[in-house]
Every structure is written in C-alpha cells, then in structure tokens.
Amino acid sequence: MRIVVIGGTGRIGSRLVGLLADRGHEAVAASRKTGVDTVTGEGLADALGGADVVVDVTNAPLLEAAEVLAFFRRSGERLLAAERAAGVRHHVALSIVGVDRLGASAYMRAKIAQEELIGESGVPFTILRATQFFEFLGTIAAGATIDGVVHGSPALIQPVAADDVAAALADVAVAQPAGVIDLAGPVAEPIHETLRRFLTATGDAREVVEDPTVDYFGAHLEEKSLIPTSGRERLGPTTLDEWLARA
Ligand SMILES: NC(=O)c1ccc[n+]([C@@H]2O[C@H](COP(=O)([O-])OP(=O)(O)OC[C@H]3O[C@@H](n4cnc5c(N)ncnc54)[C@H](OP(=O)(O)O)[C@@H]3O)[C@@H](O)[C@H]2O)c1
C-alpha cells in the first residue's frame, strides 16, 4: 500500500513512516523539508500521486491563536482537495481526546476546525484522537508554572507514549475508514500527580501544587475533560514509569 504521511518528518510522523516501512508498505514522508507544503500547496499533487492512504500528522509551526487556526484551515482545505483530485480512499488524521469539550482553547478550536473540514470533505476518514503525549508533559508543566511553582489541576490526565500513538496510527492507516477513535495511555490520574512524578524523575526541582483554578491552555477543565469517556477507547500499553525509565 502507498501511504503518504504528511508531517512525516515530525515527532509522530517519523515514527509512523518507520513502522509502516517495517510492515512492508511504501511509506512516504512529506513535509516542507521534502518539498511539500500543505499551506501553499507546493509539491502536494506530485506527492499524492498513486497514494492509497494519506495520514496527516502536521502541526502548526507557530502556536499563536490566529496562526494555528489559519494553518489547520488552509492546510486541511488544500490537502483534502488534493486527495479528492488524486482519488485517495482513506484520510487519517491525528487529533486530541476531548477536543470538542475544550473549545475555550484557541489551539483546540483550530483542531475542531481541522476535524470539521475532514467530516465535510467526502473523503472516507479515520480521526485518531489521542490524549497528551508523555513527550508533551514538559510543555504542560511550563504552561502551568507561575513564579517558579507548577500549578497542577486535579482534573484527570491519561497520557500516552508517542511510540504507542504511532503504532495505533500504523494500524488505523491500513484498516478501513472508521470515523472517530480515541486513544489513551493505560493510567488516568490527576494532572498534579503526573507532573510531580514527571518532574521528580527528570531531575526538575520545581514544586508542584494542586490548583483547581488553573486552566489548560485557555480552557477550564472538568474532572474528565482530557480523558476518553466512551469506554471504547484503544489503550497504549506503555506506562509513564516505563517511559521514564527508558528515557
Ligand atoms: N502534543 C500532544 O500531546 C498531542 C496530543 C494529541 C494529538 N496531537 C497532535 O499530533 C499532531 C502531530 O504532532 P507532533 O508533535 O508530531 O508535531 P511535530 O513534531 O511538530 O511535527 C509537525 C510536522 O508538520 C510538518 N509541517 C509543518 N508545517 C507544514 C506545512 N506547511 N506543510 C507540510 N508539513 C508541515 C513538519 O515538518 P516541516 O517543518 O518539514 O514542514 C513536521 O513534520 C498535531 O496535529 C497535534 O495536534 C498532539
């Protein structure tokens, strides 16, 4: 199967291209570094020639609110139009668990816009909504730091290893289009506890306090805002402790 991974040079994309190639597929990494720009359309038609499946694991280079929304809109429109023209039969995208509950966050609004474009595109699709990557916990801690102290919400988080996200995407990419699927790590616990464990293990001396008033990148969190609630989610096997031991 020819599978084009848009964002195939990034954190998830590079892992995914390797996994698909190991499984005997023709996996093509596409991004600006390989001459493919989904925002301008440069190189897109050529890259999609003969593709059976396209996986979109791009991310906006700048995380300012207006730029992120413009990126996911423009990129999604161009990519999906190019897929229709090329006769691609399965579009796979990586989104975020709970995105539809977190519209107060500008980043989440941009991901919602991305999902809406996919739903309206007419291209058969699977959207894999993943929880926060273990690799993203440092960014969460940075965003929650006030005067050197990390303010951790008591809301639950169920983070997942980037390797497990890539493995789930590799499965999804070669299966039939399946709509929206949630993926989480094996354990849910309060954010302040996860951050405390993460910072201790990484030798970071910042104090972590529980703070029910702290928001999450602009969104207020309820207890289960960030975790799957359907009971049908797929679980990545790696625990935070296993990942920390490996890292
Ligand atoms: N962080 C989390 O915890 C989390 C959780 C759930 C879902 N997600 C989602 O996971 C996705 C991937 O995240 P990641 O951490 O793997 O991202 P990343 O490492 O920042 O990689 C982003 C990729 O997008 C490519 N890219 C950027 N602009 C492009 C453009 N105009 N045209 C073509 N390619 C472009 C980049 O390559 P070039 O620079 O070469 O263009 C790179 O390959 C994101 O959509 C994010 O919303 C993240």
The ligand as a Tripos MOL2 file, in Angstrom:
@<TRIPOS>MOLECULE
LIG
   48    52     1     0     0
SMALL
NO_CHARGES

@<TRIPOS>ATOM
      1 N1          1.3700   17.0020   21.7560 N.am      1 LIG1
      2 C1          0.4000   16.1980   22.1550 C.2       1 LIG1
      3 O1          0.3620   15.7810   23.3180 O.2       1 LIG1
      4 C2         -0.6890   15.8040   21.1660 C.ar      1 LIG1
      5 C3         -1.7530   15.0060   21.6070 C.ar      1 LIG1
      6 C4         -2.7160   14.5870   20.6740 C.ar      1 LIG1
      7 C5         -2.6070   14.9860   19.3370 C.ar      1 LIG1
      8 N2         -1.5580   15.7820   18.9500 N.ar      1 LIG1
      9 C6         -1.4490   16.1590   17.5250 C.3       1 LIG1
     10 O2         -0.3600   15.4670   16.9400 O.3       1 LIG1
     11 C7         -0.0200   16.1100   15.7040 C.3       1 LIG1
     12 C8          1.4680   15.9150   15.4250 C.3       1 LIG1
     13 O3          2.2340   16.4120   16.4900 O.3       1 LIG1
     14 P1          3.8340   16.2710   16.5180 P.3       1 LIG1
     15 O4          4.2390   16.5620   17.9190 O.co2     1 LIG1
     16 O5          4.2710   15.0140   15.8440 O.co2     1 LIG1
     17 O6          4.2340   17.5270   15.5850 O.3       1 LIG1
     18 P2          5.7040   17.9980   15.1510 P.3       1 LIG1
     19 O7          6.7610   17.1160   15.7010 O.co2     1 LIG1
     20 O8          5.7590   19.4700   15.4210 O.co2     1 LIG1
     21 O9          5.6940   17.7580   13.5710 O.3       1 LIG1
     22 C9          4.9160   18.5790   12.7450 C.3       1 LIG1
     23 C10         5.1600   18.1480   11.3010 C.3       1 LIG1
     24 O10         4.3810   19.0190   10.4620 O.3       1 LIG1
     25 C11         5.2040   19.3860    9.3530 C.3       1 LIG1
     26 N3          4.7010   20.6460    8.8000 N.ar      1 LIG1
     27 C12         4.5650   21.8500    9.4200 C.ar      1 LIG1
     28 N4          4.0840   22.7690    8.5710 N.ar      1 LIG1
     29 C13         3.8880   22.1150    7.3740 C.ar      1 LIG1
     30 C14         3.4110   22.5140    6.0980 C.ar      1 LIG1
     31 N5          3.0270   23.7850    5.8410 N.pl3     1 LIG1
     32 N6          3.3430   21.5930    5.1060 N.ar      1 LIG1
     33 C15         3.7500   20.2990    5.3260 C.ar      1 LIG1
     34 N7          4.2050   19.8660    6.5240 N.ar      1 LIG1
     35 C16         4.2760   20.7690    7.5260 C.ar      1 LIG1
     36 C17         6.6070   19.4910    9.9520 C.3       1 LIG1
     37 O11         7.6430   19.3570    9.0030 O.3       1 LIG1
     38 P3          8.3490   20.6050    8.2370 P.3       1 LIG1
     39 O12         8.7860   21.5640    9.2970 O.co2     1 LIG1
     40 O13         9.4450   19.9490    7.4560 O.co2     1 LIG1
     41 O14         7.3050   21.1650    7.3460 O.co2     1 LIG1
     42 C18         6.6110   18.2490   10.8450 C.3       1 LIG1
     43 O15         6.9350   17.0960   10.0800 O.3       1 LIG1
     44 C19        -0.5150   17.5560   15.8480 C.3       1 LIG1
     45 O16        -1.5030   17.8010   14.8730 O.3       1 LIG1
     46 C20        -1.1230   17.6220   17.2530 C.3       1 LIG1
     47 O17        -2.2980   18.4130   17.3080 O.3       1 LIG1
     48 C21        -0.6090   16.1800   19.8280 C.ar      1 LIG1
@<TRIPOS>BOND
     1     1     2 1
     2     2     3 2
     3     2     4 1
     4     4     5 ar
     5     4    48 ar
     6     5     6 ar
     7     6     7 ar
     8     7     8 ar
     9     8     9 1
    10     8    48 ar
    11     9    10 1
    12     9    46 1
    13    10    11 1
    14    11    12 1
    15    11    44 1
    16    12    13 1
    17    13    14 1
    18    14    15 2
    19    14    16 1
    20    14    17 1
    21    17    18 1
    22    18    19 2
    23    18    20 1
    24    18    21 1
    25    21    22 1
    26    22    23 1
    27    23    24 1
    28    23    42 1
    29    24    25 1
    30    25    26 1
    31    25    36 1
    32    26    27 ar
    33    26    35 ar
    34    27    28 ar
    35    28    29 ar
    36    29    30 ar
    37    29    35 ar
    38    30    31 1
    39    30    32 ar
    40    32    33 ar
    41    33    34 ar
    42    34    35 ar
    43    36    37 1
    44    36    42 1
    45    37    38 1
    46    38    39 2
    47    38    40 1
    48    38    41 1
    49    42    43 1
    50    44    45 1
    51    44    46 1
    52    46    47 1
@<TRIPOS>SUBSTRUCTURE
     1 LIG1         1 GROUP 0 **** ****
